[in-house]
């Protein structure tokens, strides 16, 4: 039977990044339900880093993560174009007001938009260009965190789905599909399954809701330009970005509430994605080459949940990171590590107020 100071439930980007931060200061067990870490949300990400994505409370975490991601070679320049039709102009203006002081957003008129997006249909006449946006090499980032965690002494146990958790005189006794483990502290980094883990531990849920998000890879004619930016609708009805060979990754920006599961795309959402694309550009969709869906999990206020459960010093939440968990992973893990270990935060996140993210906001 293995014993550790900290058992982290879930080895996706959340659990892996936190393990890499705290291993060496504490003994760490990473308990992963699947055969391979990152099978669900992490492995199905649209893979971009955009400081504007998620709003003003997510932006500090994203911006603080940028230097780490860039220095590690995990970013590739892309740029993002926030696009508005008549319905979306108010939302585009709102984003400019909220973020212009912290994120560079260049205003583009209809002519400039058409130069950047060949085949743009009439009606899409306002945009903001976010030049700092970049693609993230998600697989490399996740693998790097797992490698760092192991190098610093953390132990990864795959196929270790949590089945029972009891608190006793010696700390936590954790029954998993891979055997029994003991730990002083349980970290709930289980993503869509976070509430289920809390219930097993007798802590109680806080309302982490999974949502299905669909992504479709299509071949278009004419081929999408390799230099096309990430294109995001100001009203959140779609986004798309180029891939190799003139293909694009396309999403209808759907959020369908569901139970935690190995989710699959619905044909309606695939058709909706294509329909919305064809209302934006005059490209012909030759064929759908691949389609998949992933889970995004949010608390009711749409902010991450970091910190010890109210009134507890043995159960730590690191969940509810929605679709922003990868682009905020470096800062989120460093901030959470300081809360978990009770030490001062590192300089990279020292300016970020953790109060909006603390689990204690669910005390009532």
Buried (B, 14 or more C-beta within 10 A) or exposed (E): EBBBBBBBBBBBBBBBBBBBBBBBBBBBBBBBBBEEBBBBBBBBBBBBBBBBBBEEBBBBBBBBBBEBBBEEEBBEEBBBBBBBBEEBBEBBBEBBEBBEEEBEBEEBEEEBBBEBBEBBEEEBBBBBBBBBBBBBBBBEBBBBBBEBBBEBBBBBBBEBBBEEBEBEEEBBBBBBEBEEBBBBBBBBBBBBBBBBBBEBBEBEEBEBBBBBBBBBBBBBEEBBEEEBBBBBBBBEBBBBBBBEEBBBBBBBBBBBEBEBEEBEBBEEBBEBBBEBBBEBBEBEBEEBEEBBBBBBBBBEBEBBBBBBBBEBEBBBBBBBBBBBBBBBBBBBBBBBBBBBBEEEBBEBBEEBEBEBBBBBBBEE
